[in-house]
Amino acid sequence: MKQFRKIALFIGIIGFVLPALAQDNPDDIAMVNDELENNFYEAVKQRAIENYDKAITAIEKCIDSDPDNAALYYELGKNNLDLKKYAEAEIAFQKAVDLNPNERWYWNGLYDVYYTTKEYPKSITIVKKLIEFDENMKEDLVSLYVYTGQHEEALKLLEDMQKTSVLSQTMEFYKRKLTEESAQNDGSLESKLRKAIAENPKNEQSYLDLMLYYSQMNQEEKAIEVAKQLAKEIPDSEWAQISLFKFYLNENDGEKAADSMLKVLKSKEIDIKLKHRLLNEFLIFSANATQYDVQLEQAVDLLSEDKTINVSKEVAKFYFNKKNYEKTSLFLEKALMHDPNDWESISLLLDNLANAKNYEALAVKAEIFIDTFPAQPKLYYYVGLAHFNLGEYKQAIDFLKNGLEFVVDDPDQEFYFNYLLGESYRELGDEKQSKQYLSKAESLKSQK
């Protein structure tokens, strides 16, 4: 029974941290009754552990209770998209857009569906709408025009963009290529570029032009061959490494892919967005491997100079969802070096240590963070939980009592504090105090 109580208590943590896992929702979902609230939190929980089918079932129950809530359809779309049920995802996102066309993220959901399924003409329609929310989406529209062969539209848009802002490296690259292409309409561009490379194999620009030409013709294999030739003739070429990186990933050659990625990340010329994209692709590729850990850490360190995003934290979230406790902690520690007072990173680190049942580290970390956030009840709870599982019941009681004083208008937190206090007193043989706190916990549970 003692072991059963500890297991039940540990499972209870899941409910305790659910609000943190739901923070990326674009709309605050107004819960109209207990059944709707329970189903929504069940959906969030199942999504967090990648049980997308169960999350969909729970969200559909929410929709039955609140059929005009756009945010619910958005959640439904995300889960269908993760399951690659693109038709269902499209229907759900479209319903969210119909109910609330002023929410950018609902349009973004449709864009994710169309881009993933390579329905570029539909993507163009959505991106034009997204530009109303974010002018930076014009870069996506340029790329889509190029993918669909609408080169005149792409060039016109680039020229308009240049009137009001400085083009990024990637957009400059597109503009230069499209301008040259418009002047080369006699169909002999490929042969001219190959001749230029033969005459001057050390001229990087000719390779880049030919790679772009093949990409526009959907001849990716030829583009990769040119990239390999460029890498051979000009080993330090940064643009060649981007194409080689993708080639090596397709060939499952992680070592060479990592080497190319690191060369790109060290470049001062290549756009930061493209660097992030390469890191994300390599992260997915190496998710279940350990032999690339050193290169992955190097990549994160190289991107840590970007102040617009805490790369270490985003990588940690990826591993947290994969239940890789060791790597989650590693990158969260890096994230906290970047921003020591970031509550999201702190909270996720403690959640991860609790999930890993690393109670020694949990006790130390949570107690340290109390100095920074002395009124945050979650920290006291985790210190109490750690001491309880380490058999240090008096210490657990001290921290739980202190933390309970900071719990305000949160029946769920109050329940877990009282329950753990009751169990701690029971372990000490104080049945009177145990009964008092467990009765309070039972009363709070019945109010849910």
JORALIN-V767681 format. One line per field, one symbol per residue. ss: DSSP state (2 for helix, 1 for strand, 0 for the rest). phi: phi as a letter, one per 30 degrees, with the letter a starting at -180 (. if undefined). Layout:
ss = ???
phi = ???
This chain:
ss = 0222222222222222222220000000000002222222222222220002222222222222200002222222222222000222222222222220000222222222222200022222222222000022222222222220002222222222222200002222222222222220000022222222222000022222222222220002222222222222200002222222222222000222222222222000000222222222222220000000222222222220000000222222222220002222222222222200002222222222222000222222222222000000222222222222200022222222222200000022222222222222222000222222222222222200
phi = .ddddddddddddeddceeddcddddcddddcadddddddddddddddcicdddddeddddddedbdccddddddddddddddicddddddddddddddbdccedddddddedddddhddedeeeddeddddcbeddddddeddddecicdddddddddddddcadddeddddedddddddddcccicdedddddddddbdccdedddddddeddddhcddddddddddddddbecddddddddedddddchcdddddddeddddddccddddddddddddddddcecccdcedddddddddcdddddadeddddddeddddicdddededdddddddbdcdddddddddedddddhcddddddddddddddbdccdedddddddddddcicdddddedddddddcdbhbedddddddddddddddddicdddedddddddddddddd
